[in-house]
Amino acid sequence: MVKRIKPPPDPPKGRIKAGADSTGSTDGVPPVFCLRHLVEGWKISDCQREDQANFALTAEKLSRLTWQEIRNAPRHGLGTEKIAREAIKSAIPASITEDVQFLAVRFSGMKPMVGFRSREIFHVVWLDPAFRLYDH
């Protein structure tokens, strides 16, 4: 006789559980920010203090929204804007494959952070407080 393992009960409200829904979509969960791919010269430490603080505040605000809410928000607000790979004026790290679609998210007024989404994770690659990364 094979014993079956019972699945654990749903966690009580307020507890953390897996991010994807039954379809595998992560649109219903908040973003997680990854800074591993930041390019030299475009990092948080290269920004002015006010922009550094605004980056942290924006990441906190965005972390309270779902990806669906962010997608539906105005692109110059808390929403996103697609940026063509050819429009990027900086070297693209070799670890980022050709199929990656870049997104801009505003972090300090109209100043963009540009990166890519992989499931619920937003990988920030460039912070562009001087508007030099692509033509605006």
SERO-4910 file (N, C-alpha, C, O; in steps of 0.05 Angstrom, whole numbers):
BEGIN
 pado doro    nc1    nc2    nc3   cac1   cac2   cac3    cc1    cc2    cc3    oc1    oc2    oc3
  Met    A     17    -24      0      0      0      0     18     25      0     36     28     16
  Val    A     12     43    -19     27     68    -21     14     90     -5    -10     95     -8
  Lys    A     30    102     13     19    124     28     21    149     12     42    155      0
  Arg    A      0    164     12      1    190     -2      6    212     18     -4    213     40
  Ile    A     22    231      9     29    254     25      7    275     20      2    282     -2
  Lys    A     -4    285     42    -24    306     39    -11    332     34     10    338     46
  Pro    A    -22    348     15    -11    374     11    -15    392     36    -34    388     50
  Pro    A      3    410     41      0    427     64    -25    445     60    -32    452     37
  Pro    A    -37    453     82    -60    471     79    -51    499     69    -28    506     72
  Asp    A    -70    514     58    -63    541     49    -53    557     73    -64    554     95
  Pro    A    -33    573     69    -23    589     92    -43    609    100    -59    619     84
  Pro    A    -43    616    126    -62    637    135    -57    663    121    -35    668    112
  Lys    A    -78    680    120    -74    706    107    -51    721    121    -47    719    145
  Gly    A    -37    736    104    -14    751    114     12    736    112     33    747    117
  Arg    A     11    710    105     35    694    103     44    695     73     28    700     56
  Ile    A     69    689     69     80    690     42     76    662     29     81    642     42
  Lys    A     68    662      4     66    637    -11     77    641    -39     84    663    -46
  Ala    A     78    620    -54     89    621    -81     77    642    -98     53    649    -95
  Gly    A     93    654   -117     84    676   -133     66    671   -157     48    686   -162
  Ala    A     71    649   -171     55    644   -196     28    633   -189     24    619   -170
  Asp    A      8    640   -206    -19    629   -203    -20    603   -218      0    593   -228
  Ser    A    -44    591   -219    -46    564   -231    -40    564   -261    -34    542   -272
  Thr    A    -40    587   -274    -33    588   -303     -3    591   -307      7    590   -329
  Gly    A     12    596   -285     40    601   -287     47    631   -291     70    638   -292
  Ser    A     26    648   -292     30    676   -296     39    689   -269     29    682   -248
  Thr    A     56    709   -271     64    724   -248     53    753   -249     62    770   -235
  Asp    A     34    758   -267     22    784   -269      7    793   -244      4    817   -239
  Gly    A     -2    774   -228    -18    780   -205     -1    784   -180    -13    787   -158
  Val    A     25    784   -182     43    788   -159     60    813   -162     63    822   -184
  Pro    A     70    823   -140     87    847   -142    115    840   -153    123    817   -152
  Pro    A    128    860   -164    155    856   -174    175    852   -151    171    862   -129
  Val    A    196    838   -157    219    835   -140    242    848   -156    245    843   -179
  Phe    A    258    865   -143    279    880   -157    306    866   -153    314    860   -131
  Cys    A    320    862   -175    346    850   -176    366    872   -186    361    884   -207
  Leu    A    387    876   -172    407    896   -180    433    884   -189    453    898   -193
  Arg    A    434    858   -193    458    843   -200    469    851   -227    493    850   -231
  His    A    452    860   -246    461    866   -273    467    895   -278    472    903   -301
  Leu    A    467    912   -257    473    940   -261    500    944   -275    520    932   -267
  Val    A    500    961   -295    524    966   -311    541    989   -298    529   1008   -289
  Glu    A    567    985   -299    585   1006   -288    579   1033   -301    577   1034   -326
  Gly    A    577   1054   -285    571   1080   -295    542   1086   -295    534   1109   -300
  Trp    A    525   1066   -290    496   1069   -290    484   1058   -264    460   1051   -264
  Lys    A    500   1057   -244    491   1044   -218    479   1064   -199    479   1089   -204
  Ile    A    468   1054   -178    456   1071   -157    477   1090   -146    472   1114   -141
  Ser    A    501   1080   -142    523   1096   -130    532   1118   -149    546   1137   -141
  Asp    A    525   1116   -175    531   1137   -194    510   1160   -195    514   1180   -208
  Cys    A    489   1156   -180    467   1176   -179    471   1196   -156    485   1190   -137
  Gln    A    458   1219   -158    458   1238   -136    442   1227   -113    425   1209   -117
  Arg    A    446   1237    -89    432   1226    -65    401   1227    -68    388   1208    -61
  Glu    A    391   1249    -80    362   1251    -83    351   1228   -101    330   1217    -95
  Asp    A    365   1223   -123    357   1201   -141    360   1174   -128    344   1156   -132
  Gln    A    381   1171   -111    384   1145    -97    360   1141    -78    349   1119    -77
  Ala    A    353   1162    -64    330   1159    -46    304   1154    -61    287   1138    -53
  Asn    A    301   1168    -84    276   1164   -100    275   1136   -112    254   1125   -115
  Phe    A    299   1124   -118    299   1097   -128    288   1078   -107    271   1061   -113
  Ala    A    297   1081    -82    287   1064    -60    257   1068    -56    243   1049    -51
  Leu    A    249   1093    -56    220   1099    -51    203   1087    -74    181   1076    -69
  Thr    A    212   1090    -99    197   1079   -121    196   1048   -120    175   1037   -125
  Ala    A    218   1036   -114    219   1006   -111    199    998    -90    185    978    -93
  Glu    A    197   1013    -68    178   1006    -47    149   1009    -57    133    992    -51
  Lys    A    143   1031    -71    116   1035    -82    109   1013   -102     87   1002   -100
  Leu    A    127   1007   -120    122    987   -140    118    959   -128    103    942   -138
  Ser    A    132    954   -105    130    929    -92    103    924    -79     97    902    -69
  Arg    A     86    945    -78     59    943    -67     38    939    -89     15    936    -83
  Leu    A     47    940   -114     29    936   -137     35    909   -150     57    898   -146
  Thr    A     16    899   -165     21    875   -181     32    883   -208     31    907   -216
  Trp    A     44    864   -222     54    870   -249     31    879   -267     35    896   -284
  Gln    A      8    868   -263    -15    877   -279    -22    906   -274    -27    921   -293
  Glu    A    -22    914   -249    -27    942   -242     -6    961   -254    -12    983   -263
  Ile    A     19    952   -253     41    968   -264     38    970   -294     42    992   -306
  Arg    A     31    948   -308     27    949   -337      5    968   -344      6    980   -365
  Asn    A    -16    970   -328    -39    987   -334    -35   1016   -326    -51   1033   -333
  Ala    A    -14   1022   -311     -8   1049   -302      4   1065   -325     15   1054   -343
  Pro    A      2   1092   -323     14   1109   -344     44   1104   -346     57   1101   -326
  Arg    A     54   1104   -370     83   1098   -374    101   1119   -362    124   1113   -355
  His    A     92   1143   -358    108   1164   -345    100   1167   -316    108   1187   -303
  Gly    A     85   1148   -306     78   1147   -277     92   1123   -265    117   1121   -266
  Leu    A     76   1105   -255     88   1080   -244     87   1057   -264     92   1034   -256
  Gly    A     80   1063   -289     79   1042   -309    105   1037   -323    126   1047   -314
  Thr    A    104   1021   -344    128   1014   -359    126   1024   -388    105   1030   -398
  Glu    A    149   1025   -401    151   1032   -429    171   1013   -441    193   1010   -431
  Lys    A    164   1001   -464    184    984   -478    205   1001   -491    199   1022   -503
  Ile    A    230    992   -489    253   1005   -501    266    986   -521    274    964   -513
  Ala    A    267    993   -546    280    976   -566    309    972   -560    323    991   -552
  Arg    A    318    948   -563    346    941   -559    365    959   -575    386    968   -565
  Glu    A    357    965   -600    374    982   -617    375   1011   -607    394   1026   -614
  Ala    A    357   1019   -590    356   1047   -579    376   1051   -556    383   1074   -550
  Ile    A    385   1029   -544    403   1031   -521    431   1040   -531    442   1027   -549
  Lys    A    441   1061   -519    467   1073   -527    490   1062   -511    513   1069   -516
  Ser    A    485   1046   -491    505   1034   -474    510   1005   -483    493    993   -497
  Ala    A    533    995   -476    538    967   -482    519    950   -466    514    955   -442
  Ile    A    508    930   -479    489    911   -466    506    888   -456    521    876   -471
  Pro    A    503    882   -430    520    860   -419    516    834   -436    494    827   -444
  Ala    A    538    820   -440    538    796   -456    520    774   -445    510    757   -459
  Ser    A    515    775   -418    498    755   -406    468    759   -413    452    741   -407
  Ile    A    461    781   -425    433    786   -432    429    778   -461    441    790   -479
  Thr    A    412    758   -465    408    747   -492    392    765   -510    378    784   -500
  Glu    A    393    760   -536    380    776   -556    349    777   -553    337    796   -562
  Asp    A    338    757   -541    308    755   -539    297    773   -516    273    775   -513
  Val    A    314    785   -500    305    800   -477    293    827   -487    304    841   -503
  Gln    A    269    833   -476    255    858   -482    260    877   -458    255    871   -435
  Phe    A    271    901   -464    277    920   -444    252    937   -437    236    944   -454
  Leu    A    250    944   -411    229    961   -402    241    985   -386    261    982   -372
  Ala    A    228   1008   -389    236   1031   -372    214   1035   -352    190   1034   -358
  Val    A    222   1041   -328    204   1048   -306    215   1074   -293    239   1075   -289
  Arg    A    199   1093   -289    208   1119   -278    213   1116   -248    198   1104   -233
  Phe    A    236   1127   -239    243   1124   -210    247   1151   -196    246   1151   -171
  Ser    A    251   1172   -210    256   1198   -198    245   1219   -217    260   1229   -235
  Gly    A    220   1226   -214    207   1243   -234    205   1228   -260    193   1206   -260
  Met    A    216   1238   -281    215   1224   -307    240   1207   -313    243   1195   -334
  Lys    A    259   1206   -294    284   1192   -297    279   1161   -298    266   1151   -279
  Pro    A    288   1148   -319    282   1119   -321    303   1101   -309    327   1106   -309
  Met    A    293   1079   -298    310   1055   -294    302   1036   -316    279   1033   -322
  Val    A    322   1024   -329    317   1007   -351    328    979   -345    350    976   -335
  Gly    A    312    959   -351    319    932   -346    301    913   -360    289    920   -380
  Phe    A    298    889   -349    281    869   -361    267    853   -340    276    850   -317
  Arg    A    244    842   -348    228    826   -330    232    796   -336    232    788   -359
  Ser    A    236    781   -316    237    752   -318    218    741   -296    225    741   -272
  Arg    A    194    732   -304    173    725   -286    167    749   -268    161    770   -278
  Glu    A    168    746   -241    162    769   -224    186    787   -219    183    809   -207
  Ile    A    209    779   -228    234    794   -222    239    816   -243    239    810   -267
  Phe    A    244    840   -234    253    862   -252    283    865   -247    291    874   -226
  His    A    298    859   -268    327    861   -267    335    889   -277    332    894   -300
  Val    A    344    906   -259    352    933   -266    380    932   -278    398    920   -266
  Val    A    383    943   -302    409    943   -315    422    971   -316    446    974   -312
  Trp    A    405    991   -320    415   1019   -322    397   1037   -306    372   1035   -308
  Leu    A    408   1056   -291    394   1079   -280    403   1103   -297    427   1108   -300
  Asp    A    384   1118   -307    390   1139   -327    380   1167   -318    363   1178   -331
  Pro    A    392   1178   -296    382   1204   -287    389   1227   -306    377   1248   -304
  Ala    A    409   1223   -324    417   1245   -342    404   1241   -370    410   1256   -388
  Phe    A    387   1221   -373    373   1217   -398    392   1212   -422    388   1224   -443
  Arg    A    413   1196   -417    433   1191   -438    431   1163   -450    444   1158   -471
  Leu    A    415   1145   -438    415   1117   -446    402   1113   -473    410   1096   -489
  Tyr    A    381   1127   -479    366   1125   -504    353   1151   -509    350   1168   -491
  Asp    A    344   1156   -535    331   1181   -541    303   1181   -529    287   1162   -533
  His    A    298   1202   -515    272   1205   -501    252   1221   -517    230   1225   -509
***
